Amino acid sequence: MLFFTKMQAHGNDFVVIENSRGKFSSEDLRALAVDICTYKFSLGADGLLVLDPPKEPVTEFFMRIFNSDGSEGEMCGNGARCLASFAHHHGFADAHMVFGSLSGPVEATVTPPSVRLHLGTLSLADAQWDVPYTFHRQKFHYSFLTAGVPHCVIPLDSMEDFPPQNFLSLGRALRYDQERFPQGTNVNFMEVLGPHALRIQTYERGVEAVTHSCGTGSVASALTGVKRFGLQSPVEVHTPGGINVVEVEPEGTGELYRIHLQGEAHFVARGSLLDDGLAALHQRRELAPV
């Protein structure tokens, strides 16, 4: 029997488990993510969030995020808010906390239902701006930068005038363009709404779908808006699931920026996944064609 919590941040949904004693290995967690995130046959989610023991004495715990395909992500902004809220609710951390992640330490302040993250300092020294790309004879330009994980940002004049199926098809084409992105990439479609606001849709690597919201995608898009379109911080990032607020503060005279991300995180359900259900999921995965 496995106890879980279901959470969501602007429609980006997660199954959360506590692994503070290190019971589950990395191999266990990768397999569990595939099993537990499968819709119809299991709980269904965009990803699995795991609260692991801290790796450094200055942190309360270590966050691990597994996508629904079993791959492990370095950072997930919406997931980080959910796990911070989970940790505070269950007594693993105070309302103000620092926890570890594969992309570095994260500082969080929980004032339910809102969670504010300090994601550290991001460098744009290696960012690519306004790169031309042709898809089905239509010309686009994208920017490419890392916001914990890799992101493409494609500016659009209007989301309404963009064929809805292209969010998936163009997103997938760029995500799997191995020549341009050997490690793959997330893809954000961005429309500027005003000096402090923009709208995005995100195709997420690892989920392999367009999701309701993406925290790191909100950060990447806000940075692109500030750098290339003259937006001013704070930036309200409107996603289909809700609004993330991103603060972008230059640090020094180079290409370094301090980043804060704020948005809501909600508990949806708590329960247990029965041994029979886990066994059936395991068997289904073992029998799946390679």
N, C-alpha and C positions, 0 to 999 in steps of 0.2 A: 504494500500500500504506500502510495506517495502523496504527501500533503502538498497542496499548491494554493497559490493565490492568483486570481486573474485580475489584471490591471490594464488601464488604457490611458494614453495621453493624446488627446485630440483624435481618437480613433485609431491610433497606432497601438495595437493590442499585444499583450505579453502574458505569458505564464511565468510566474515568479516562484522559485524554490529557494530554500535555505540550505546551504552546504557548509555551514560554519565549522563543522568538524572534519571536512574533507572526505566525506563518505563516498562521493561520486568522483571517478577519474575523468580526465578530459575525454577519453574514448566513450565512457558512459554518457557524458553530457552531450556529445555530438549526436550519438544515436538517439538519446532521449529527445533532443530538440526536433529531430525529424519525426519521431513518433508522436510527440505530444502536440506539435504545431499543425498536424494534418487535419484539415477540416473534414467533416462527415464521419471519419473513423475515430476521431479523438476530440480534444478540446478545441483545437484550432487557434492559431495565433500567428502574428508576424515574426515572433521570436521568443526565445527562452532566456529569461534573466536569472542569473545565479549569484547569490550572496555567498562568497567564499571567505575563508579566513584572511586577515590582513597580511600583507607581505612586508610592510614597513611599520615600525612602532608609532609613527605619527598619523597613521590612518586607522579608521575603525573597522574597515572590511575591504574586500577586493571585489569589484564588479566584473562579471563575465557575461557577455552577450553572445548568444548563438542564434544565427538566422534560421529560418524554417527549413533551409536545405542542409543544415548541420555545420555550415561554415561559421567560424568564430570571427566576430567583428572587433575592431580596436575600440570603437566608441559608438554610442547611440545616444543622442541628446534626449529624446523622449524616454528611452529606456532608463537612462540615468536618473531622470526625474522620478520615474516610477519606483526605482530601487531605493532612492533616497527616502521617499515617502514610506515605503515598506520598512526600511531599516529603522526609521524614527518611530513608526507605529508599534513595532515589535520590540523596541528597547535595545536595538543593536547600536544606536547612535542618538545623540542629542539632536535638537532641531537644527543646530549649526554643526556641520560635520565635514570631515575630509575623508575621502575614500579613494582607493587605488583603481586603476584601469590599465589596459594595455597601451593606451595613449598617454598615460601619466596621471598624476593626482587630480582629483576633482573636488572642488569646494562647493558645498550645497547648503542652502538655508530653506527649511521647510516651514511654510505657514499655510496649512491645508486650506483649500486644495492646491494652492500655488507652490511651486518649487523654483528657486532661483539658483542657477548653476554658474560658478566661475570656472570656465573651461581652460583657464591658463592663457598663455600667450601663443598666438599662431603667427608663423612666418609666411609671407607671400613672396619671398625671394624667388621661389621656383614656380610661381603661378604663371599660367599661360593665358593671354587675353586675346579675345576677338579672333579665334582660329577659324578659318573657313571650313565648311563641311557641306557636302552635297548629298541629299537623300531623295531618291526618286525624282531626280532632276530639279529639286527645289533647294535653293541655297540658304544655309544658316550660318551663324557664327556662334561659337561657344567659348566660354572661359573654363579653365581647368585649375583646380586648387585643392588643397588638402585641409579639411576641417575635422581632424581626427581620423577620417576616412576620405578616400578620393571622391571628388564631386565635379561633374560637368554642370555648367549653368548656361542655358540657352535662352536669351531674351526674345520675347514675342511681343508684337504690337498689341495683340488681343487674344486672350484665352478663348473667348467665345467664337472667334473666327478660325481657330485652329481645330482641324478634324480630331475628334476625341480619340479615334483609334490610333492616331499618330503618337499620342503620349506613350502608348505601349510599344508600337512598332519602331519608332525612332529611338525611344529610350533603350529598347533591347538591342538595336543595331549598334549604338554607341557603347553600351555596356559590354558587348562581346567583341568590340573592335580591338583585337589583340595587338595589332600593329601600333595603334595609338595608345592603348591602355593595357599593357601586359597583365596587370593585376585586376583588370576590370574596373568599373567605375559606377557610381550612382549618377543619375541624370535628372536635373531639375529644369523645368520650364518656368520662366519667370516673366511676369508682367508688372511693370512699374505703375503704381496707383497714385503716387504723390511723393513729396519730399521725405516723408517718414513711413511710407507704406509700400508694400509690394505683395503680389499673389504668386503662389507657386503650386506646381504639381510635381511629384517626385516618383521616378522609377527607381526602386531600391534594389541594389545588388544583394544577392543572398535571399531576398524574398522573391525576386524575379517577377515583380508586379508593381503597378502603380498603387501606392499606399495613401491613406487618408492624411498622413502628416509625417514629416521627417525633421527631427531636431537639428542634426548636423547639416541637412539640406537647407534648413532655414538660415543657419549660420553662413554657409557658403554663398547663398543667394544674397543675404544682407551685405556681406563683404563685397560681392560683385556690384551690388547696387551702390554702395558707398564709393568704391574705387572707380567704376566705369560710368555711372549714371548720376553722380552728384547727390545721392541720398545722404541724409543726415541722421546720425544716431540720436535716440534709439529708433530702431526700425521695427514696425509691426509687420510680421510675415503672416499673411492670410493663407491658410491651407484649407483643403476641403473639410478637415475635422475641427479646425479652431485656429486661434491666433497665438503664435509664438512671438515674444518680444526679444530682440537681439540688440545688445549694446556693443558698439565697436569703438574702442579707444586706442588711438595711436600710442605706441611706446617708443620714445626716442625719435630719431630722424630717419630710421631705416624702414624696412617693410615688416615691422613687428606690430601686432595688434592684440590688446587684451580683450577677451570675449566673455560676455555674460549672456546667458540664455534663460528666459523665464517663461513659464507656462504652467498649465494645470496637469495634475496626475490624479487619477481616480481608481479606487478599489471597485471591482465589479463583482467578484465572487470568491469564496474560499471553499475548499473541498478536498477530496482525496480521489486519486486515480487508482482503481482497484487492480490487484495483481492479475486477474483474468484479462482485464482490458489491456494492461501492459504486455502480457504474454501474446495476446492476439495481434497487437501492433508490431511486436518484435517478429512474429512469424510472418506477417504480411511484408515487412521490410526484407526479411531473408529470402522470400519467394519472388520478390520483385525482379523483373528482367534488368540485366545490367546494360 
